[in-house]
Amino acid sequence: MRIGIVGAGICGLSAARHLHRDGHAVCVFEKSQGLGGRVATRRDSGFIWDTGATSIAPRGKAIEHVLLHEISTAELIKVEKPIYVHSGLRVSQGHTGGADRYTYLRGNTTFAKLLAEDLDVRLNTQVDTIEKLGKGFRILGEEFDAVILTAPIPQTSLLLWGMGESRPVANVKYRPCLSVLLGFKAELPPVNYHALLDPDQVHPMTWLCHESVKSPGRAPDGCSAMGAQLSAAYSLSHYDMADEKVIQNVVGFVERLYGSAFDSPIAASVKRWKYSQPENYASFEHVNQPGARLLVASDALLGGHVEDAFEVGTRTAKMLVEDV
């Protein structure tokens, strides 16, 4: 079969890799200039931040064998320190689970690049419409026997509606996230954790990842890299706030945690995720019926983590092949 996949996030790359290994011709269309979707990395002034997913926790799912045994592990790093929790910036050990976590030396987009090796991926290629051709489909003038849609559900729904199709996904909602990337000309005091989590989602800063603790090489000598993710409520109400103000607010939180050496970042930026993670889900079995040649693969069918997106992509690919 010749299969078109819309979206080169982890879900799309997982499906494409599985189908390619089974001998099918696969073409992946990606509207942005990079691979990985919300597995994204930004670099500036010697600092490296993972702006979306800050680590990969296989948890025994399909991603585990691929991550550890099938693709290169040359830059793969096991994150040694755990996640602690905070309540109003008061830090405690908490109970955040003991799952093994991994990252890559030069950022988590390395994982996406490794998945995409040998695949036909068209970057900077926006797909606004898909034509139905009897039992097949046409995307940007090319014909396919089957199509997999992997963009966030709101974007996927627009493509479905354009074809006169629908799926039971109306209940799916996503939360936004403001991700603030900070680099300081100061070394972080010794800590026993690589990240802080507010499990109750009460404080504006729901997550703070110490990139310099998580992995070597994330900051110049004598410096520290941090990535903060703000709560859904804060992100929604401040989504259009100027970057400078958002950064100022987060720097205030960091300074309260670690002192005045962290009151003036030498590198700072904001990444806005409109569709950060699904807040509720649709059923994979209800969305994708056996024998269909137009399939939906989305983290909103299983879970919002990297391992979930990979799982859905693999499951969708298997369904397509098994029903041939």
C-alpha positions, -999 to 999 in steps of 0.1 A, spaced: 0 0 0 9 36 -4 0 55 28 -1 92 35 4 104 70 -5 140 81 18 151 110 54 143 119 49 142 156 58 111 176 25 95 167 29 100 130 66 90 130 57 58 150 30 48 125 53 57 95 82 37 109 61 6 115 45 7 81 79 14 64 94 -16 81 65 -37 69 74 -28 33 47 -1 26 54 31 8 48 59 33 49 97 29 46 120 59 34 156 55 45 181 82 34 217 82 63 230 104 101 230 97 109 203 123 102 168 134 86 156 167 56 179 173 55 185 210 88 167 215 107 199 207 141 214 215 153 250 214 189 262 215 202 297 222 235 312 235 249 278 244 218 267 263 196 237 253 160 233 265 133 207 257 103 230 253 76 203 253 82 168 266 112 171 289 119 133 291 107 100 278 94 73 302 88 41 283 68 23 311 71 -10 293 51 2 262 60 -3 225 84 27 226 107 9 251 123 -16 227 126 10 200 142 35 223 167 11 240 174 -15 213 164 -5 177 177 30 172 210 46 182 216 50 219 248 70 214 233 102 228 207 86 250 210 95 287 191 80 316 178 108 339 193 98 373 176 122 397 138 119 404 110 144 403 101 162 436 69 181 442 62 217 454 33 233 470 34 271 468 71 267 460 77 247 492 97 217 480 93 181 492 102 146 480 65 136 474 54 106 455 58 110 418 65 74 407 97 57 400 95 52 362 129 52 343 132 84 323 155 92 294 166 122 274 191 130 247 224 149 250 214 174 223 177 175 231 147 152 227 142 161 191 170 136 185 145 109 192 122 122 164 151 124 140 161 88 147 126 76 141 125 95 108 156 79 93 149 64 59 114 79 59 99 102 32 90 133 53 79 165 37 86 194 60 71 229 56 42 212 38 7 223 49 -22 199 42 -55 218 41 -76 194 22 -77 157 13 -97 144 -17 -115 111 -17 -109 90 -48 -132 60 -47 -113 37 -24 -83 60 -23 -72 95 -15 -53 125 -30 -30 147 -9 -14 177 -27 -17 159 -61 -4 125 -49 -26 94 -46 -26 71 -16 -44 39 -7 -49 49 29 -44 80 51 -36 84 88 -43 118 105 -21 125 135 -25 162 142 -43 174 173 -80 165 172 -92 201 164 -70 202 133 -78 166 123 -115 174 126 -112 202 100 -96 177 75 -124 152 82 -151 177 77 -136 188 45 -141 152 32 -176 149 46 -163 126 73 -167 127 111 -155 107 141 -168 106 177 -143 131 191 -165 160 201 -157 155 238 -119 159 233 -105 191 247 -69 203 250 -53 225 275 -28 252 265 6 256 280 31 285 282 66 271 284 93 295 296 129 289 289 155 305 311 193 305 311 213 320 341 249 329 346 249 311 379 253 275 389 223 259 406 227 250 442 229 212 447 195 196 445 183 160 447 158 163 419 158 171 382 123 186 381 96 200 404 59 193 399 28 209 415 5 178 414 -25 199 424 -21 224 396 -27 252 420 5 273 415 10 291 382 43 272 377 31 236 375 65 222 363 101 233 365 128 212 348 164 217 355 179 210 321 214 213 335 207 185 361 188 164 337 216 161 312 252 173 307 259 199 281 227 219 285 244 251 296 278 268 293 302 263 321 291 282 353 256 285 340 222 269 345 193 261 321 157 258 333 124 252 316 91 261 333 57 250 322 27 270 335 -6 256 346 -35 252 322 -55 279 340 -26 304 340 -17 296 304 -52 301 292 -57 334 310 -22 347 301 -18 332 267 -16 365 249 5 383 275 37 398 263 67 375 266 86 399 288 58 399 314 55 361 314 92 357 318 93 383 346 66 364 365 85 330 362 118 346 371 102 357 403 92 321 411 127 309 404 143 336 425 121 326 455 133 291 451 170 296 446 179 331 456 190 364 441 216 349 417 186 338 396 169 372 393 183 381 358 184 355 331 210 360 303 188 340 279 150 338 280 121 330 257 85 317 257 70 288 237 33 288 234 15 254 230 -21 259 220 -27 221 221 -4 210 249 -22 179 262 -56 164 260 -78 169 290 -102 141 281 -101 113 256 -120 95 228 -121 57 224 -97 43 198 -121 15 189 -150 40 184 -129 64 163 -113 38 141 -134 10 127 -118 -22 113 -113 -21 76 -112 17 74 -86 33 51 -89 67 67 -77 64 103 -71 89 132 -41 85 154 -39 110 183 -26 111 218 -63 120 227 -71 84 221 -48 71 248 -28 96 268 -8 128 266 27 115 271 53 106 245 50 69 252 12 72 246 16 90 213 40 63 201 17 36 213 -13 50 193 8 54 162 20 18 163 -15 5 171 -30 25 142 -3 11 118 -10 -25 129 -47 -20 125 -43 -8 90 -19 -36 80 -39 -64 97 -71 -53 80 -56 -55 44 
